[in-house]
Amino acid sequence: MKRWLLTNVMIVLILVLVACGGAAPAASEPIRVGSTLSLTGPLAATGAIHKVVGEIFVEKLNEEGGLLGRPVEWVMLDDESTADKAAALYERLITEENVDLIIGPYGSGNITAAMQVAERYNMIFPHHTGSLTYAYTYKWHFPMWYTGLDTHKTTPDLLFDALDSTGTPPRTIGFVVNQFPGTMFMARGREGDGGAIQVAQEHGYEVVLDVDFPFGTTDLSAIAAQVRDADPDFLYLSGLGVDGNTLITAMNALNYKPRGMFVQWPAPGPLAEAGEGAFSVTLFEAHEPFLSKPGARELNEEFGKRAAAAGITYPVLDVQGAVSWATWQTLIAAVEATESLDQETLANWLLSNKVDTIIGEITFDPDNQNYGPDLQSVKQVQDGKWVVIYPAEFAAEGATVVYSPCESTTESC
């Protein structure tokens, strides 16, 4: 009788606790992953790609049973392409939204600001597009922009090797640089160490133009005139988003077309549409050997449908979408392997294990600020599509470097 009474009393107490929001945990409560993206502002064209990819990943994850037996909710906010806004929103995600996990935003400036918040609250910080590698000393940041720690040297060196491989490399080069932190670093290095300008000189190119412009500039007419007057064999635009399109529009108005042009991190669709022959760098494009990565072909098909519905002008999976997917893969792999949401447990697992992702096998080396090697290739817009053209082992079938310094609209060549 006493045992029966005790059992029933315990049942009643549990029911009361649950009804009152007490300590009894609900298995169906979602695991909340917080992040921001640039849905408005100068970076919105690329932020839209990361939004579509994240939505596909979370939906697929929940269809397969969620995480740790619980559904996953993505709490995503618009940082308006502004670093200060991103920092404030990550503070809100952690302290007010009470998210369990976070993922970094798009863009180096936003990532750098958000990482400082993550460090303050001792949260792991996987991120997909950060380029200020020297500044990322936080022990629990996990970069998926797998370009190596010295990307300000290895990235331009790879491009110039590709141009050298044609047998007719540029003799003169001009630089147009967005004052965004990441693009400044890529062009000019840090304290005289590296950067595309220095690397170009090491390759024997004469620098005939070096000009910069403020982030968010929408009229590059004056700079286009400077490019035309300098008339370099090759133009290196250390820019991002739609900077390439903005400069091309301004040069077209002057009836000027560069003989070769590189854009650091373009919004893929707009430049594919307007920048035939333009170069950039990548970790993934929608052709072999990249599509042989597990799940890559299926993701490319689904992304194509969703991107087209969202009005994205280039509904093809490229480096932006792939690194975003890889970031989600890495975060979820750590949670599933450890069966934990404890930040230190997750960090220790990531620092001592390999993660198989859509861009390849990833490791995080704490002796190298958690970076691995530079896995990039050079791509080019050919027939309106981005294809890898260098090195040969990653090139699309039949694709080669298309560049001749003597294709000119001026009399100087």
C-alpha positions in Angstrom: 0.0 0.0 0.0 2.8 2.4 0.9 4.7 1.5 -2.2 1.6 2.2 -4.3 1.0 5.6 -2.7 4.7 6.5 -3.2 4.6 5.6 -6.8 1.4 7.6 -7.5 2.7 10.6 -5.6 5.9 10.6 -7.8 3.8 10.4 -10.9 1.7 13.3 -9.8 4.8 15.4 -9.0 6.3 14.7 -12.4 3.1 15.7 -14.2 3.0 18.9 -12.2 6.6 19.7 -13.0 6.0 19.2 -16.7 2.8 21.2 -16.7 4.6 24.1 -15.0 7.6 24.0 -17.2 9.7 22.3 -14.6 13.0 20.4 -14.8 11.8 17.3 -16.6 13.4 17.7 -20.1 11.3 17.3 -23.2 13.0 15.2 -25.8 11.2 17.1 -28.6 12.7 20.5 -27.7 14.8 21.6 -30.7 18.5 22.0 -30.7 18.9 25.7 -31.8 21.8 26.7 -34.1 22.3 30.4 -34.4 23.9 32.5 -37.1 23.7 35.6 -39.2 23.9 36.1 -42.9 24.1 39.2 -45.1 20.6 39.1 -46.6 20.7 42.8 -47.3 23.5 45.2 -48.1 26.5 44.8 -50.4 27.1 41.1 -49.6 23.4 40.0 -50.1 24.0 38.4 -53.5 26.3 35.9 -51.9 24.5 35.7 -48.6 21.5 34.4 -50.4 23.4 31.3 -51.5 24.4 30.4 -47.9 20.8 30.8 -46.9 19.5 28.3 -49.4 22.2 25.8 -48.5 21.6 26.1 -44.8 17.8 25.6 -45.3 18.4 22.5 -47.4 20.8 21.0 -44.8 18.5 21.6 -41.8 15.5 20.2 -43.6 17.4 17.1 -44.6 18.8 16.7 -41.1 15.3 16.8 -39.6 13.9 14.4 -42.2 16.5 11.9 -41.1 15.6 12.2 -37.4 17.3 15.4 -36.3 20.2 15.6 -34.0 20.5 13.6 -30.7 16.9 12.5 -31.2 15.8 16.2 -31.3 14.7 18.4 -34.2 17.1 21.2 -35.3 16.0 24.8 -35.5 18.1 27.4 -37.4 17.9 30.8 -35.8 19.2 33.0 -38.7 19.3 36.8 -38.6 20.2 39.5 -41.1 23.4 41.3 -40.3 22.9 43.7 -43.2 26.5 43.1 -44.4 27.8 45.1 -41.4 30.4 43.8 -38.9 29.1 45.8 -36.0 25.6 44.5 -36.6 26.9 40.9 -36.9 28.6 41.2 -33.5 25.5 42.6 -31.8 23.3 39.9 -33.3 25.7 37.1 -32.1 25.5 38.6 -28.7 21.7 38.4 -28.9 21.8 34.8 -30.3 23.9 33.6 -27.3 22.4 35.6 -24.4 18.8 36.1 -25.5 17.9 33.5 -28.0 19.9 30.9 -25.9 21.1 29.0 -29.0 23.0 25.7 -28.3 25.4 26.1 -31.2 26.6 28.8 -33.6 27.9 29.0 -37.1 29.8 32.0 -38.5 28.3 34.6 -40.9 29.4 35.4 -44.5 32.3 37.7 -45.1 35.6 38.2 -43.3 34.7 41.4 -41.6 31.5 39.9 -40.1 33.3 36.7 -39.3 36.1 38.5 -37.4 33.5 40.5 -35.4 31.4 37.5 -34.6 34.4 35.4 -33.6 35.2 37.8 -30.9 31.8 37.2 -29.4 32.1 33.5 -29.7 35.5 33.6 -27.9 34.0 35.7 -25.1 31.3 33.1 -24.4 33.7 30.1 -25.0 31.6 28.7 -27.9 33.0 26.7 -30.8 32.9 28.8 -34.0 32.8 26.9 -37.3 32.8 29.4 -40.2 32.8 29.1 -44.0 34.4 32.2 -45.7 36.9 33.9 -43.3 40.1 35.1 -45.0 41.9 37.2 -42.3 43.8 34.1 -41.4 46.5 35.8 -39.4 43.9 37.4 -37.1 42.1 34.2 -36.2 43.9 33.1 -33.1 40.8 31.9 -31.2 41.5 28.3 -30.2 38.0 27.1 -31.0 37.5 28.7 -34.4 37.2 26.1 -37.2 37.7 27.5 -40.7 36.1 25.8 -43.8 37.6 28.3 -46.3 40.3 25.8 -46.7 43.0 28.1 -48.2 45.8 27.6 -45.7 47.2 30.1 -43.2 49.2 31.9 -45.8 46.4 32.5 -48.3 47.6 36.0 -49.1 50.6 34.3 -50.7 49.4 31.0 -52.0 46.2 32.3 -53.6 47.9 34.9 -56.0 50.8 32.5 -56.5 48.3 29.9 -57.8 46.7 32.4 -60.2 50.0 33.6 -61.6 51.2 30.0 -62.0 48.0 29.4 -64.1 48.8 32.5 -66.2 52.4 31.5 -66.6 51.3 28.0 -67.8 49.9 29.6 -71.0 53.4 30.5 -72.2 52.2 34.1 -72.7 51.9 35.5 -69.2 51.1 39.2 -68.5 54.0 41.6 -68.5 52.0 44.4 -66.7 49.3 44.1 -64.1 46.9 46.6 -62.5 45.3 46.3 -59.0 41.9 47.6 -57.9 41.3 46.9 -54.3 38.1 47.0 -52.2 38.9 48.4 -48.7 37.0 45.5 -47.1 39.4 43.8 -44.6 39.8 40.5 -46.4 40.4 42.0 -49.8 42.9 44.4 -48.5 44.8 41.6 -46.9 44.7 39.5 -50.0 46.1 42.4 -52.2 48.6 44.0 -49.8 49.4 41.3 -47.3 50.3 42.3 -43.8 53.1 44.6 -42.7 54.9 44.0 -46.0 54.5 40.2 -45.9 52.9 38.8 -49.0 49.8 39.9 -50.8 49.0 39.7 -54.5 50.9 42.9 -55.4 54.2 41.5 -53.9 53.6 38.1 -55.4 53.0 39.6 -58.9 56.3 41.4 -58.7 58.0 38.2 -57.7 56.6 36.6 -60.8 58.2 39.4 -62.9 55.1 41.5 -63.6 55.3 45.3 -63.7 52.6 46.9 -61.5 51.2 49.8 -63.5 48.1 50.6 -61.3 47.3 50.3 -57.6 44.1 51.9 -56.5 41.4 51.2 -53.9 37.8 52.1 -53.1 35.5 52.0 -50.1 33.4 48.9 -49.3 29.9 49.3 -50.7 30.8 51.6 -53.5 28.3 51.3 -56.4 29.9 53.7 -58.9 33.4 52.8 -60.1 33.5 55.2 -63.1 36.6 57.1 -62.0 38.5 53.9 -61.3 37.4 52.4 -64.6 39.0 55.5 -66.3 42.2 54.8 -64.4 42.2 51.2 -65.5 41.7 52.3 -69.1 44.5 54.8 -69.0 47.0 52.3 -67.3 45.8 49.6 -69.8 47.5 46.6 -68.0 47.9 43.3 -69.6 46.0 41.8 -66.7 43.6 43.4 -64.1 43.4 42.0 -60.6 40.3 43.1 -58.7 40.7 42.3 -55.1 36.9 42.6 -54.5 33.9 40.5 -53.6 30.2 40.3 -54.2 29.2 42.3 -57.2 32.3 44.4 -57.3 33.3 42.7 -60.6 30.0 43.6 -62.2 30.2 47.2 -61.0 33.7 47.6 -62.5 32.8 45.9 -65.8 29.7 48.1 -66.2 31.9 51.2 -65.7 34.5 49.9 -68.1 31.9 49.1 -70.7 30.7 52.6 -70.6 34.2 53.7 -71.6 34.2 51.0 -74.4 37.1 49.4 -72.6 37.6 45.7 -71.9 40.6 44.3 -70.0 42.7 41.6 -71.7 42.4 39.5 -68.6 40.6 40.0 -65.3 40.6 38.3 -61.9 38.0 38.8 -59.2 38.8 37.6 -55.7 35.5 36.4 -54.3 32.6 37.2 -56.7 29.0 36.6 -56.4 29.1 33.7 -58.9 25.9 34.3 -60.9 26.3 38.0 -61.7 29.9 37.6 -62.8 29.2 34.4 -64.9 26.6 36.4 -66.7 28.6 39.5 -67.4 32.3 38.5 -67.1 33.1 36.0 -69.8 36.8 35.0 -69.4 37.0 36.3 -65.8 39.2 34.3 -63.4 38.7 33.5 -59.7 39.6 30.8 -57.2 37.5 28.0 -55.8 37.4 24.8 -53.7 34.4 23.3 -55.5 32.6 23.6 -58.9 29.7 21.5 -60.3 31.7 19.1 -62.4 34.1 16.2 -61.9 36.1 15.4 -59.9 34.1 17.5 -57.4 30.7 16.0 -58.1 32.1 12.6 -57.0 32.3 13.7 -53.4 29.6 11.9 -51.3 26.2 13.7 -51.8 27.6 16.4 -54.0 25.6 15.5 -57.1 22.3 15.3 -55.2 23.0 18.6 -53.4 23.8 20.3 -56.7 20.4 19.1 -58.1 18.5 20.3 -55.0 20.3 23.5 -54.8 19.6 24.2 -58.4 15.8 23.9 -57.8 15.8 26.0 -54.6 18.2 28.6 -56.0 16.1 29.1 -59.1 13.0 29.5 -57.0 14.8 32.1 -54.8 15.8 34.1 -57.8 19.5 33.3 -57.6 20.9 34.0 -61.1 23.4 31.1 -61.1 21.5 28.1 -59.7 24.6 25.9 -59.7 26.5 24.7 -56.7 29.8 26.4 -56.5 32.5 27.2 -53.8 30.2 29.4 -51.7 27.5 26.8 -51.4 29.9 23.9 -50.9 31.9 25.5 -48.1 28.6 26.4 -46.4 27.5 22.8 -46.6 30.9 21.6 -45.3 30.5 23.9 -42.3 27.2 22.4 -41.4 28.7 18.9 -42.0 31.6 19.6 -39.6 29.4 21.0 -36.8 26.9 18.1 -37.0 29.7 15.5 -37.2 31.2 16.7 -33.9 27.8 16.6 -32.1 26.9 13.1 -33.4 30.4 11.7 -32.6 30.4 13.0 -29.1 26.6 12.9 -28.4 27.1 16.2 -26.7 26.4 19.9 -26.9 29.2 20.8 -24.5 31.4 23.3 -26.2 34.7 22.0 -24.8 33.8 18.4 -25.7 33.0 19.4 -29.2 36.1 21.5 -29.6 38.4 18.7 -28.4 36.8 16.3 -30.8 37.3 18.6 -33.8 40.9 19.3 -32.9 41.8 15.6 -32.8 39.6 14.1 -35.6 39.2 14.2 -39.4 35.9 15.3 -40.9 34.9 14.1 -44.4 33.1 16.9 -46.1 31.9 17.9 -49.6 35.1 19.8 -50.2 37.3 16.9 -49.0 38.8 15.6 -45.7 39.3 18.3 -43.2 41.6 18.5 -40.2 42.2 21.4 -37.8 45.9 21.9 -36.8 46.1 23.8 -33.5 49.8 24.5 -34.3 48.7 26.2 -37.5 45.8 28.3 -36.1 43.5 25.4 -37.0 44.3 25.7 -40.7 45.3 22.9 -43.1 46.8 23.2 -46.5 45.5 25.4 -49.4 43.2 23.2 -51.5 42.2 25.9 -54.0 42.0 25.7 -57.8 41.7 28.5 -60.4 38.4 28.8 -62.3 37.3 30.8 -65.2 34.0 31.9 -66.8 33.8 30.0 -70.1 30.6 30.0 -72.2 28.8 31.5 -69.3 29.7 28.9 -66.8 32.4 28.6 -64.1 34.8 25.8 -64.7 38.1 24.9 -63.1 41.0 25.3 -65.5 44.1 24.9 -63.2 45.7 22.7 -62.0 45.0 20.1 -64.7 43.9 17.3 -62.2 41.0 19.4 -61.1 40.1 21.0 -64.5 36.7 20.3 -66.1 36.9 18.0 -69.1 38.5 19.8 -72.0 38.9 23.1 -70.1 42.2 25.0 -70.2 43.4 28.4 -69.3 42.1 30.9 -71.8 44.2 34.1 -71.8 46.1 36.0 -74.4 47.7 39.4 -73.6 47.3 40.5 -77.2 43.5 40.4 -77.3 43.0 44.2 -76.8 40.5 46.9 -77.5 43.2 49.5 -77.5 46.2 50.2 -79.7 48.8 49.3 -77.1 49.0 45.6 -77.8 
